[in-house]
Amino acid sequence: MGACMSAKKRAPFGTWPSPITPALAARASRRLGMLQAAGDAICWTEARPEQGGRQTIMRITDEGKAEELLMQPFSARSRIHEYGGGELLAVGDTIYFCNDRDQQVHMLTPGHGPRRLTSVFNTRFADFAHDANRRRLLAVAEQHGAAPKPRNMLVAVALSGRRGKVSELAAGRGFYASPRLSPDGRSLAFLAWDLPDMPWDSATLYVADARDDGTIGRPKRIAGGNGSFVFQPEWGPDGCLYFVWDKTGWGGLYRWQGDRVARVQARRGADLSRAQWVLGMRSFALHPDGRFAAIFLQQGRPRIDTGSLAAGRAVQAAHCVQAHAARIDQPIAFADGFAALVATPTSAPVVARITGSGIEVLGPRDGGNIEREFVSRGEVRTFRRPDGEAVHGIYYAPTNPHYEGPNGASPPALVLVHGGPTSMADTGLKMSSQFYTSRGFAVFDVNYSGSTGYGRAYRCRLDGQWGIADVADCAAAARHLARQGLADASRIAIAGGSAGGYTVLMALATTDAFAAGSSHYGVSDLRLLLKHTHKFESGYLHRLLGTKPGKWRDVFAARSPLNLTHRIKAPLILFQGLDDKIVPPEQSRLIVEKLEKRGIEVTYHEFAGEGHGFRSAQTIIAVLEAELAFLRHALRLG
């Protein structure tokens, strides 16, 4: 055989053959979450597209032996706040979880199948904690009934006596999260906030006495509120309460010790806080031996600090960890160190140890990874809007070891708009993006105004400006790509889901920066969204649009894509789940109908059994196939 590799073939961008098939991309879209230490093992949830998005529970021992604990038809998924999270708690060999179908608390013990603990009609449970002294679980509960909005509360679930009995501990606030009991069982910490705020606006930390009779005393405010928020309270081995607080505009690690609050660790220009869309999120871990590990976000990249709680000093983790990790979530104390969910630019998220010398993968090892020659590594870029404001994004160049584009040509590009809108794009391997880059597209993931990971001021840049600032940022991204020769200005498309889908529709209606758009369960009518939205987000729209109850109609009308269809000229494709409770199908159907009447090229796909976010492999495959065909046609490729 010859020693030299054959030269690359020249072919039009966007048409290259690729081994990254829609089926491979779907298989690689498994989502891991809720990492928990259970003795000498680690448990986590794993959403499986090939099983319709069912969320199973996995366990792996320190020696690397992995096993599935939760079999079909059970699925560990909470639907509190509609977005869920916090569905799993491991206590020794016993696992407590919220089952998707009935939203009740179940338990798993060695040698037994799942057994239901609670039977409370129309009530959902999540965010569990164990109260060993009183032999019960503590949880957040959400009761749905005849009232227009559900009732949120803190509850206790008995594990002995009248096992499964649910007792109310606290109610009256709009929302609750993170009930955490002190090591001596005498104090209960928790978060609470009220409408119209979201948790990252004003979640406040409280501590209440936990009485012997199982009730709690009057809560005492510790931190948060009044323009700042608290995230992830955890009791340390020293009996102190640790938590993240964005008091300075950047989340840092703080400690409450009876009568005062003190800062333990912070990094200038780095954020330890997170936008808590789902329950059970974590950004730091406390080890029983008195050490901590904190995952800061600095310019969208993870930075790990480890140190001693007693000394209050920290050091950065090994450079190889900082250099290779693209995303680090759900840190936990494990064995003699720490573990987390870690993604890199060339590998999907895995369960991994974080050691002094680097990252040691524990599992799973079947994430659908591909040959590295086909992987496009993200390049973090900062550019400016015409008004001088800085915007951040991640650029992925067309990458294929066998093909290159025509001489002097620039590639087509797909500008991606994340949801939230307070989410954040990172450089971790996303096979859906590689699906496009390996075919000759450039991909640009925009962390527009409102994104997490850049401090409170950047996140608040979207307040009152939704549909304006996000659109301006994405249009500036398209201009940046064209000016830098990174994309063909006439062949730039925009795609996004949920809040990102709204930005797609507004960008097509109010700018000429994009030649085509793809909206996944996007918002077209803000008035309809306000009418039908669920409790958790029912006040969010007013903050994003700068309006107040009673004085909102004109602004909502002016920023609804449905009312701007006369300005949309570019081809558009839309994807919608029929079971979506957050952005119902009417949002897509209405704008499709108006565009069709105007003769605009529009394609629409609905999927039965899908909600807000596509979970089934069959759906993910269908979406990628249809979107690719649409983009090739709309951008005149090949």
Residue pairs with C-beta under 8 A, 6 or more apart in sequence:
8 401
8 402
8 403
8 404
9 402
9 403
9 404
10 403
10 404
10 405
10 406
10 407
11 403
11 404
11 405
11 440
12 405
12 406
12 440
12 637
12 638
13 398
13 405
13 406
13 409
13 410
13 411
13 412
13 440
13 441
13 488
13 637
14 411
14 412
14 439
14 440
14 441
14 631
14 632
14 635
14 637
14 638
15 439
15 440
15 632
15 637
15 638
16 398
16 400
16 402
16 403
16 438
16 439
16 440
17 402
17 403
17 439
18 374
18 400
18 435
18 438
18 439
19 370
19 371
19 374
19 438
20 370
20 374
20 431
20 434
20 435
20 438
22 435
22 620
22 621
22 622
22 624
22 625
23 617
23 621
24 368
24 370
24 431
25 368
25 431
25 432
25 434
25 435
25 620
25 621
25 624
26 49
26 50
26 617
26 620
26 621
26 624
27 49
27 50
27 368
27 617
28 348
28 367
28 368
28 369
28 429
28 431
29 49
29 431
29 432
29 620
30 46
30 47
30 48
30 49
30 348
30 367
30 368
31 46
31 47
31 349
32 44
32 45
32 46
32 47
32 341
32 349
32 350
32 351
33 44
33 45
33 46
33 47
33 85
33 280
33 329
33 330
33 341
34 43
34 44
34 45
34 76
34 85
34 86
34 87
34 88
34 280
34 330
35 42
35 43
35 44
35 329
35 330
35 331
35 332
35 339
35 340
35 341
35 351
36 42
36 43
36 44
36 88
36 89
36 90
36 332
37 90
37 332
37 333
37 334
37 339
38 59
38 90
38 91
38 92
38 93
38 95
39 92
39 93
40 61
40 62
40 335
41 59
41 60
41 61
41 62
42 59
42 60
42 332
42 334
42 339
42 351
42 362
43 57
43 58
43 59
43 69
43 88
43 90
43 95
44 57
44 58
44 88
44 330
44 341
44 351
45 55
45 56
45 57
45 58
45 76
45 77
45 87
45 88
46 55
46 56
46 57
46 58
46 364
47 53
47 54
47 55
47 615
48 54
48 55
48 56
49 615
49 616
49 617
49 620
50 617
51 72
52 609
52 615
52 616
53 615
53 616
54 72
54 73
54 75
54 100
55 75
55 76
55 77
55 87
55 100
56 68
56 69
56 70
56 71
56 75
56 76
57 68
57 69
57 70
57 76
57 88
57 95
57 97
57 108
58 66
58 67
58 68
58 69
58 363
58 364
59 66
59 67
59 69
60 66
60 67
60 351
60 362
60 363
60 364
62 335
64 362
64 363
66 363
66 364
69 95
69 108
70 76
70 97
70 108
70 114
71 113
73 101
74 99
74 100
74 101
74 106
74 114
75 99
75 100
75 101
76 87
76 88
76 97
76 98
76 99
76 100
77 84
77 87
77 98
77 99
77 100
78 84
78 85
78 86
78 87
78 98
78 103
78 124
78 125
78 126
78 279
79 100
79 103
79 124
80 86
80 124
80 125
80 126
80 127
80 140
80 141
80 142
80 152
80 279
81 142
81 175
81 278
81 279
81 534
81 535
81 536
82 534
82 536
82 581
82 582
82 612
83 277
83 278
83 536
84 126
84 278
84 279
85 126
85 127
85 277
85 278
85 279
85 280
85 281
86 98
86 126
86 127
86 128
86 140
86 278
86 279
86 280
87 97
87 98
87 126
87 280
88 95
88 96
88 97
88 128
88 280
89 95
89 96
89 97
89 128
89 129
89 130
89 137
90 96
91 130
93 109
93 110
94 107
94 108
94 109
95 107
95 108
95 109
96 105
96 106
96 107
96 108
96 117
96 128
96 137
97 105
97 106
97 107
97 108
97 114
98 104
98 105
98 106
98 124
98 125
98 126
99 106
99 114
99 116
102 116
103 123
103 124
103 125
104 116
104 117
104 118
104 119
104 120
104 123
104 125
105 116
105 117
105 118
105 125
105 128
105 137
105 139
105 157
105 164
106 114
106 115
106 116
106 117
107 114
107 115
107 117
108 114
108 115
109 115
116 164
117 157
117 159
117 163
117 164
118 125
118 157
118 164
118 166
119 164
120 141
120 143
120 166
122 143
122 144
122 145
123 141
123 142
123 143
123 144
123 166
124 141
124 142
124 144
125 139
125 140
125 141
125 155
125 157
126 139
126 140
126 279
126 280
127 139
127 140
127 177
127 178
127 179
127 279
127 280
128 137
128 138
128 139
129 137
129 138
129 139
129 179
129 180
129 181
130 137
130 138
130 181
131 137
131 138
131 156
131 181
131 185
131 210
132 185
133 185
134 156
134 185
134 214
135 158
135 159
135 160
135 161
136 156
136 157
136 158
136 159
136 160
136 214
137 156
137 157
137 159
138 154
138 155
138 156
138 157
138 169
138 179
138 181
138 188
139 154
139 155
139 156
139 157
139 179
140 152
140 153
140 154
140 155
140 176
140 177
140 179
140 279
141 152
141 153
141 154
141 155
141 166
142 150
142 151
142 152
142 153
143 150
143 151
143 152
143 153
144 150
145 151
149 535
149 538
150 535
151 171
152 171
152 173
152 174
152 175
152 176
152 535
153 168
153 169
153 170
153 171
153 176
154 168
154 169
154 170
154 171
154 176
154 179
154 190
155 166
155 167
155 168
155 169
156 166
156 167
156 169
156 214
157 164
157 165
157 166
158 164
158 165
158 166
158 167
167 214
169 179
169 188
169 215
169 216
170 176
170 190
170 192
170 208
170 216
170 219
173 192
173 193
173 194
174 192
174 193
174 194
174 195
174 535
175 192
175 193
175 194
175 199
175 536
176 190
176 191
176 192
177 190
177 191
177 192
177 199
177 203
177 276
177 279
178 189
178 190
178 191
178 232
178 233
178 279
179 188
179 189
179 190
180 188
180 189
180 190
180 233
180 234
180 235
181 187
181 188
181 189
181 210
181 235
182 188
182 189
182 210
182 235
182 239
182 241
183 235
183 237
183 239
184 239
185 210
186 209
186 210
187 207
187 208
187 209
187 210
187 241
188 207
188 208
188 209
188 210
188 216
189 205
189 206
189 207
189 222
189 233
189 235
189 241
189 243
190 205
190 206
190 208
190 219
190 233
191 199
191 203
191 204
191 205
191 206
191 224
191 230
191 231
191 233
192 203
192 204
192 206
192 219
193 199
193 201
193 202
193 203
193 204
193 225
193 229
194 202
195 535
195 538
195 539
196 538
196 539
196 540
196 542
196 543
197 539
197 543
198 275
198 422
198 536
198 537
198 539
198 540
198 543
199 229
199 231
199 275
199 276
200 229
200 231
200 273
200 274
200 275
200 276
200 422
200 452
200 459
201 229
201 543
202 224
202 225
202 226
202 227
202 228
202 229
203 224
203 225
203 229
203 230
203 231
203 276
204 221
204 223
204 224
204 225
204 229
204 230
205 221
205 222
205 223
205 224
205 230
205 233
205 241
205 243
205 245
205 256
206 219
206 220
206 221
206 222
207 219
207 220
207 222
207 241
207 256
208 216
208 217
208 218
208 219
208 220
209 216
209 217
210 216
210 217
211 217
222 230
222 241
222 243
222 256
222 261
223 230
223 243
223 245
223 247
223 254
223 256
223 261
224 230
224 245
228 245
228 246
228 247
229 245
229 246
229 273
230 243
230 244
230 245
231 243
231 244
231 245
231 246
231 251
231 272
231 273
231 274
231 276
231 281
231 283
232 243
232 244
232 274
232 281
232 282
232 283
232 284
233 241
233 242
233 243
234 241
234 242
234 243
234 284
234 286
235 241
235 242
236 242
236 255
236 286
236 290
236 309
237 286
237 287
237 288
237 289
237 290
237 309
238 290
238 309
238 310
240 255
240 256
240 257
240 309
241 255
241 256
241 257
242 253
242 254
242 255
242 256
242 264
242 284
242 286
242 292
242 309
243 253
243 254
243 256
244 251
244 252
244 253
244 254
244 272
244 273
244 274
244 283
244 284
245 251
245 252
245 254
245 261
245 273
246 252
246 271
246 273
246 456
247 254
248 266
249 455
249 456
249 457
250 266
250 267
250 268
250 269
250 270
250 271
250 272
250 273
250 455
250 456
251 271
251 272
251 273
251 274
251 283
252 263
252 264
252 265
252 266
252 267
252 272
253 263
253 264
253 265
253 266
253 272
253 284
253 292
253 294
254 261
254 262
254 263
254 264
255 261
255 262
255 263
255 264
255 309
264 292
264 309
264 312
265 272
265 292
265 294
265 305
265 307
265 312
265 314
266 272
267 296
267 298
267 303
267 305
269 298
269 299
269 455
270 296
270 297
270 298
270 303
271 296
271 297
271 298
271 452
271 453
271 454
271 455
272 283
272 284
272 294
272 295
272 296
272 297
273 283
273 452
274 281
274 283
274 452
275 420
275 422
275 423
275 452
275 459
277 420
277 422
277 423
281 329
281 330
282 329
282 330
282 331
282 332
283 294
283 295
283 296
283 331
284 292
284 293
284 294
284 295
284 331
285 292
285 293
285 331
285 332
285 333
285 338
285 340
286 292
286 309
286 333
287 293
287 333
287 337
287 338
288 333
290 308
290 309
290 310
291 306
291 307
291 308
291 309
292 306
292 307
292 308
292 309
292 314
293 304
293 305
293 306
293 317
293 331
293 333
293 338
293 354
294 304
294 305
294 306
294 314
294 331
295 302
295 303
295 304
295 328
295 329
295 331
295 340
296 302
296 303
296 304
296 305
297 303
297 424
297 452
297 453
297 454
299 380
299 382
299 392
299 453
299 454
300 380
300 392
300 394
300 424
300 425
300 426
300 447
300 451
300 453
300 454
301 326
301 380
301 426
301 427
302 322
302 325
302 326
302 327
302 328
302 426
303 316
303 322
304 316
304 317
304 321
304 322
304 325
304 328
304 354
305 314
305 315
305 316
305 317
306 314
306 315
306 316
306 317
306 338
307 313
307 314
307 315
316 322
317 354
317 356
318 355
318 356
318 357
318 358
320 357
320 358
320 359
321 354
321 358
321 359
324 344
324 345
324 358
324 359
325 342
325 343
325 344
325 359
326 343
326 344
326 345
326 378
326 426
326 427
326 428
326 429
327 341
327 342
327 343
327 349
327 426
327 427
327 428
328 340
328 341
328 342
328 343
328 354
329 340
329 341
329 349
330 340
330 341
331 338
331 339
331 340
331 354
332 338
332 339
332 340
334 353
335 353
337 353
337 354
337 355
338 353
338 354
339 351
339 352
339 353
339 354
339 362
340 351
340 352
340 354
341 349
341 350
341 351
341 352
342 349
342 350
342 351
342 352
342 354
342 359
342 361
343 349
343 350
343 426
343 428
343 429
344 359
344 428
344 429
345 375
345 377
345 378
345 427
345 428
345 429
346 369
346 372
346 375
346 377
346 429
347 367
347 369
347 429
348 367
348 368
348 369
348 428
348 429
348 431
349 367
349 428
350 361
350 362
350 363
350 364
350 365
350 367
351 361
351 362
351 363
351 364
352 359
352 360
352 361
352 362
353 359
353 360
353 362
368 431
369 429
370 431
370 434
371 401
373 399
373 401
374 399
374 400
374 401
374 434
374 438
375 399
375 429
375 434
376 396
376 397
376 398
376 399
376 433
376 434
376 437
376 438
376 443
377 396
377 427
378 394
378 395
378 396
378 427
378 445
379 394
379 395
379 396
379 397
380 392
380 393
380 394
380 427
381 392
381 393
381 394
381 395
381 480
382 390
382 391
382 392
382 393
383 390
383 391
383 393
383 476
383 477
383 480
384 390
384 391
384 476
385 391
385 472
385 473
385 476
386 472
386 476
387 472
389 449
389 461
391 446
391 447
391 448
391 449
391 473
391 476
391 477
392 446
392 447
392 451
392 454
393 425
393 444
393 445
393 446
393 447
393 477
394 425
394 426
394 427
394 444
394 445
394 447
395 442
395 443
395 444
395 481
395 486
396 433
396 434
396 437
396 442
396 443
396 444
396 445
397 411
397 437
397 442
397 486
398 405
398 411
398 437
398 438
398 439
398 440
398 441
398 442
399 437
399 438
400 438
400 439
400 440
403 440
405 411
405 440
409 488
410 482
410 485
410 486
410 487
410 488
411 440
411 441
411 442
411 486
411 487
411 488
411 491
412 440
412 441
412 442
412 487
412 488
412 491
412 492
412 493
412 631
412 635
412 637
413 441
413 442
413 443
413 444
413 478
413 481
413 486
413 487
413 488
413 491
413 492
413 493
414 436
414 441
414 442
414 443
414 444
414 492
414 493
414 494
414 495
414 631
415 444
415 446
415 474
415 477
415 478
415 481
415 492
415 493
415 494
415 495
415 514
416 425
416 433
416 443
416 444
416 445
416 446
416 494
416 495
416 496
416 500
417 446
417 448
417 470
417 474
417 494
417 495
417 496
417 499
417 500
417 501
417 503
417 504
418 424
418 425
418 445
418 446
418 447
418 451
418 496
418 500
419 496
419 497
419 498
419 499
419 500
419 501
420 450
420 451
420 452
420 498
420 499
420 500
421 448
421 450
421 451
421 462
421 466
421 470
421 499
421 500
421 503
421 544
422 450
422 451
422 452
422 459
422 462
423 451
423 452
424 447
424 451
424 452
424 453
425 445
425 446
425 447
425 451
432 624
433 443
433 445
435 624
435 628
436 443
436 628
437 443
439 628
441 631
442 481
442 486
442 487
444 477
444 481
444 486
444 487
446 473
446 474
446 477
447 453
447 454
448 462
448 469
448 470
448 473
448 474
448 503
449 458
449 461
449 462
449 465
449 469
449 470
449 473
450 458
450 459
450 460
450 461
450 462
450 466
450 469
450 470
451 458
451 459
452 459
461 469
462 469
462 470
462 544
463 543
463 544
463 546
464 543
464 544
464 545
464 546
465 544
465 546
466 499
466 502
466 544
466 545
466 559
467 502
467 503
467 506
467 510
467 545
467 559
468 559
470 503
470 506
471 503
471 506
471 507
471 510
471 511
474 494
474 503
474 507
474 513
475 507
475 511
475 513
478 487
478 489
478 492
478 494
478 513
478 514
479 489
479 513
480 486
481 487
481 489
481 492
482 488
482 489
482 492
490 515
491 515
491 635
491 636
491 637
492 513
492 514
492 515
493 514
493 515
493 516
493 517
493 518
493 631
493 634
493 635
494 503
494 504
494 507
494 508
494 513
494 514
494 516
494 517
494 518
495 504
495 517
495 518
495 519
495 520
495 627
496 502
496 503
496 504
496 518
496 519
496 520
496 522
497 519
497 520
497 521
497 522
497 613
498 520
498 521
498 522
498 523
498 582
498 583
498 612
498 613
499 523
500 520
500 522
501 519
501 520
501 521
501 522
501 523
501 574
501 583
502 522
502 523
502 524
502 561
504 517
504 518
504 519
504 522
505 517
505 519
505 522
505 523
505 524
505 561
505 568
505 572
505 591
506 559
506 561
506 564
507 513
507 514
507 517
508 514
508 517
508 561
508 568
508 569
508 570
508 572
509 561
509 564
509 565
509 567
509 568
510 564
510 567
514 570
515 570
515 571
515 634
515 635
516 570
516 571
516 572
516 573
516 630
516 631
516 634
516 635
517 570
517 571
517 572
517 573
518 572
518 573
518 574
518 575
518 627
518 630
518 631
519 572
519 573
519 574
519 575
519 588
520 574
520 575
520 576
520 614
520 623
521 575
521 576
521 577
521 580
521 582
521 583
521 587
521 588
521 612
521 613
522 574
522 583
522 587
522 588
523 529
523 561
523 583
523 587
524 560
524 561
524 562
524 587
524 588
524 590
524 591
525 560
525 561
525 562
525 586
525 587
525 590
525 591
526 541
526 545
526 556
526 557
526 559
526 560
527 553
527 556
527 557
527 560
528 584
528 586
528 587
528 590
529 541
529 583
529 587
530 538
530 541
530 552
530 556
532 584
533 540
533 541
533 582
534 581
534 582
537 582
541 547
541 556
542 548
542 549
542 552
545 552
545 555
545 556
545 559
546 555
547 555
547 556
557 563
561 568
561 591
562 590
562 591
562 594
565 591
565 594
565 595
565 598
565 600
566 598
568 595
568 600
569 600
570 634
571 600
571 601
571 602
571 603
571 630
571 633
571 634
572 595
572 600
572 601
572 602
572 603
573 602
573 603
573 604
573 605
573 626
573 627
573 630
574 588
574 591
574 592
574 602
574 603
574 604
574 605
575 588
575 605
575 607
575 614
575 623
575 626
575 627
576 583
576 585
576 587
576 588
576 589
576 604
576 605
576 606
576 607
577 585
577 606
577 607
577 609
577 610
577 611
577 612
577 613
577 614
577 619
578 585
578 606
578 607
578 608
578 609
578 610
579 608
579 609
579 610
579 611
580 610
580 611
580 612
581 611
581 612
582 611
582 612
583 612
585 606
588 604
588 606
589 604
592 602
592 604
595 602
596 602
601 634
603 626
603 630
605 622
605 623
605 626
607 614
607 616
607 619
607 622
609 616
610 616
610 619
614 620
614 623
631 637
632 638
